[in-house]
Amino acid sequence: MPANRSLLRNVHIYGNSRPEEPLGGLYLNPSVTTRKFLRMLDMLIRASCPYSVRSRGSEFPLIATDDPLIPGQYDVVCDSPGGIIWLNDERCIARTYSRTTSSRHRRFREQVRNRDGKCVITGIVNPVAFIDEWTSFEAAHIFPLSHEELFRNLNYPRYVTYGSEETDTGINSCQNGLLMRSHIHQQFDSFSFSIDPDDDYKITCFRVDVDGIDGRFLDPVCRDPMDEKRVVDEFLRWHFRQTVLANMKGNGEPIFEFDFPDGSDMVGEILSGPRAADRMETELFSRLNNIPPVS
């Protein structure tokens, strides 16, 4: 059964028209300030007029500061009588745990390894990189291969300035990659945490922070502005928005199961679960993307 993102929430968001029906919520970690909270709400909320956010029971609007957000109930209130608050109709993509297994992605993997040399989330250095051993370190795509058509439709190839061949969209450029420990990569693909390039590249966890990464900063090794291989901020910004949508909107998106034991009915489990069509399409695209071209 997919995990429910809403079960651990300690922040709950309400609109003024239906004060007892939550619009969404958040599992709060220390990195979330009032400033960040208000900015994330702007990614979710639509209103017929300017609005303010108040802690339930308070008459004073929440102010954008660097003070930590306090757990509790928050009301989104229109500043004009008769104003309406609602959630936007944007939904995050269905994403599966993706690893580069094909020779088509070997260049991507090698470039990310050579640039980073460490898990850029935890800071753990690979001590045996010099003998080309990378056990438990994986090159993660920020924008997933399974959604390459969306990557193209958003005109994201225009941001890629390194490692893109003439016939390629650029999705396999190291500018769309980060080196991570394997279990961290899985959490990244699950939208359990994200990197906010508009908050000095701070890492924000939206789930229980088992690895102590909330509030850390993306390692500078992959974002040096003088390095032509540096990660693209717009891709990080896209992932952060997807993570906000996945975790804060409504009841949140399901967290998909990645661990299918040998002999289990993987297709059956996917088809009987939530967002079955979206996830099945994503799984198929991921596998087709790893098939080498016929020569």
WOTA-V927312 format. One record per residue. SS is DSSP state (h for helix, s for strand, l for the rest). PSI is psi in whole degrees, 0 to 359 (NA if undefined). OMEGA is omega in radians with two decimals (999 if undefined). Layout:
SS | PSI | OMEGA
SS | PSI | OMEGA
This chain:
l | 126 | -3.14
l | 143 | -3.14
s | 146 | -3.14
l | 117 | -3.07
l | 338 | -3.03
l | 346 | -2.98
l | 329 | -3.07
l | 7 | -3.06
l | 138 | 3.01
l | 6 | 2.96
s | 131 | -3.11
s | 136 | -3.03
s | 133 | -3.11
s | 151 | 3.00
s | 157 | -3.06
l | 340 | -3.11
l | 330 | 3.11
l | 78 | -2.96
l | 349 | -3.14
l | 358 | 3.12
l | 109 | -3.05
s | 139 | 3.02
s | 336 | -3.11
s | 200 | -3.12
s | 193 | -2.98
s | 138 | 2.88
l | 116 | -2.93
l | 126 | 2.96
l | 162 | -3.00
l | 339 | -3.08
l | 345 | -3.08
l | 111 | 3.07
s | 173 | 3.07
h | 326 | 3.12
h | 313 | -3.13
h | 320 | 3.13
h | 314 | -3.14
h | 323 | 3.11
h | 323 | 3.10
h | 323 | 3.09
h | 325 | 3.11
h | 337 | 3.10
l | 344 | -3.05
l | 324 | -2.91
s | 140 | 2.93
s | 148 | -3.09
s | 152 | -3.14
l | 356 | 3.13
l | 171 | 3.07
l | 147 | -3.10
s | 165 | 3.05
s | 165 | -3.13
s | 131 | -3.11
s | 141 | 2.96
s | 132 | -3.06
l | 129 | -3.10
l | 350 | 3.13
l | 146 | 3.09
l | 355 | -3.01
l | 134 | 3.12
l | 148 | 3.07
l | 133 | -3.11
l | 140 | 3.13
l | 101 | 3.11
l | 179 | 3.08
l | 13 | 3.06
l | 143 | 3.11
s | 142 | 3.04
l | 145 | 3.14
l | 136 | 3.07
l | 149 | 3.11
s | 197 | -3.14
s | 136 | -3.11
s | 132 | -3.14
s | 131 | 3.04
s | 117 | -2.95
s | 128 | 3.06
s | 140 | -3.13
l | 351 | 3.12
l | 144 | 3.11
l | 139 | 3.11
l | 3 | 3.13
l | 155 | -3.08
l | 138 | 3.08
s | 136 | 3.04
s | 166 | 3.08
s | 145 | 3.05
l | 168 | -3.09
l | 13 | 3.14
l | 138 | 3.12
l | 142 | 3.13
l | 159 | 3.13
l | 159 | 2.94
l | 125 | -3.07
l | 138 | 3.09
l | 162 | 3.11
l | 118 | -3.03
l | 135 | 3.06
l | 149 | -3.14
l | 111 | -3.09
l | 355 | -3.06
l | 156 | 3.08
h | 339 | 3.13
h | 337 | -3.06
h | 5 | -3.09
h | 321 | -3.13
h | 317 | 3.08
h | 310 | -3.10
h | 316 | -3.10
h | 322 | 3.13
h | 320 | 3.12
h | 317 | 3.11
h | 313 | -3.08
h | 324 | -3.14
h | 316 | -2.97
h | 305 | 3.12
l | 1 | -3.09
s | 168 | 2.96
l | 114 | -3.03
l | 357 | 3.09
l | 310 | -3.11
l | 340 | -3.08
l | 0 | -3.11
l | 122 | -3.12
s | 142 | 3.04
l | 108 | -3.04
l | 349 | -3.12
l | 24 | 3.10
h | 331 | -3.07
h | 342 | 3.04
h | 15 | 3.07
l | 41 | 3.03
l | 126 | -3.00
l | 29 | 3.11
l | 129 | 3.12
l | 3 | 3.02
s | 130 | -3.08
s | 144 | 3.04
s | 115 | -3.07
s | 134 | 2.99
s | 134 | 3.04
l | 306 | 3.02
l | 119 | -2.93
l | 147 | 3.10
h | 328 | -3.08
h | 347 | -3.14
h | 39 | -3.11
h | 327 | 3.11
h | 319 | 3.08
h | 319 | 3.09
h | 316 | 3.13
h | 317 | -3.10
h | 329 | 3.09
l | 359 | -3.11
l | 34 | 3.14
h | 338 | 3.06
h | 338 | -3.11
h | 340 | -3.14
h | 345 | -3.06
l | 121 | -3.11
l | 359 | -3.12
l | 138 | 2.97
l | 14 | 3.13
l | 123 | 3.09
l | 165 | -3.03
l | 325 | -3.08
l | 6 | -3.03
l | 151 | 3.08
l | 340 | -3.07
l | 0 | -3.11
l | 338 | 3.10
l | 15 | 3.00
l | 147 | 3.09
h | 346 | 3.06
h | 348 | 3.05
h | 26 | -3.07
s | 156 | 3.08
s | 142 | 3.07
s | 129 | -3.09
s | 156 | 2.91
s | 152 | -3.01
h | 314 | -3.08
h | 332 | 3.06
h | 320 | 3.08
h | 316 | -3.13
h | 320 | 3.10
h | 323 | 3.11
h | 315 | 3.13
h | 337 | 3.11
l | 2 | -3.08
l | 37 | 3.08
l | 337 | 3.04
s | 165 | 3.11
s | 170 | -3.12
s | 129 | -3.08
s | 102 | -3.12
h | 345 | 3.12
h | 8 | 3.06
h | 49 | 3.09
l | 31 | 3.10
l | 33 | 3.12
s | 142 | 3.10
s | 129 | 3.10
s | 124 | 3.08
s | 140 | 3.10
l | 3 | 3.08
l | 182 | 3.06
l | 128 | -3.01
l | 80 | -3.09
l | 326 | -3.00
l | 3 | 3.09
l | 37 | -3.10
l | 345 | -3.12
l | 130 | 3.13
l | 348 | 3.01
l | 173 | 3.12
s | 144 | 3.08
l | 132 | -3.07
l | 134 | -3.11
h | 343 | -3.07
h | 333 | -3.09
h | 3 | -3.06
l | 25 | 3.08
l | 118 | -3.08
l | 343 | 3.12
l | 355 | -3.10
l | 123 | -3.14
l | 345 | -3.14
l | 4 | -3.03
l | 152 | 3.13
l | 148 | -3.12
l | 125 | -3.12
h | 323 | -3.08
h | 328 | 3.10
h | 319 | 3.07
h | 320 | 3.13
h | 320 | 3.10
h | 314 | -3.12
h | 321 | 3.13
h | 317 | 3.13
h | 317 | 3.11
h | 321 | -3.12
h | 321 | 3.06
h | 313 | 3.13
h | 317 | -3.08
h | 325 | -2.99
h | 332 | -2.97
h | 340 | -3.04
s | 128 | 3.12
l | 226 | 3.09
l | 1 | -3.11
l | 161 | 3.11
l | 152 | 3.10
l | 149 | 3.01
s | 113 | -3.03
l | 149 | 3.05
l | 131 | 3.11
l | 339 | -3.02
l | 99 | 3.11
l | 107 | -3.12
l | 155 | 3.08
l | 134 | 3.12
l | 353 | 3.13
l | 158 | -3.14
l | 82 | -3.08
h | 314 | -3.12
h | 317 | 3.13
h | 318 | 3.13
h | 319 | 3.14
h | 314 | -3.07
h | 336 | 3.13
l | 358 | -3.11
l | 184 | -3.12
l | 153 | 3.14
l | 44 | -3.02
h | 313 | -3.09
h | 316 | -3.14
h | 316 | -3.08
h | 321 | 3.14
h | 319 | 3.12
h | 319 | 3.13
h | 316 | 3.11
h | 317 | -3.12
h | 316 | 3.13
h | 321 | 3.13
h | 318 | -3.12
h | 321 | 3.11
h | 327 | 3.13
h | 339 | -3.14
l | 2 | 3.08
l | 123 | -3.13
l | 147 | 3.13
l | 148 | 3.11
l | 129 | -3.11
l | NA | 999
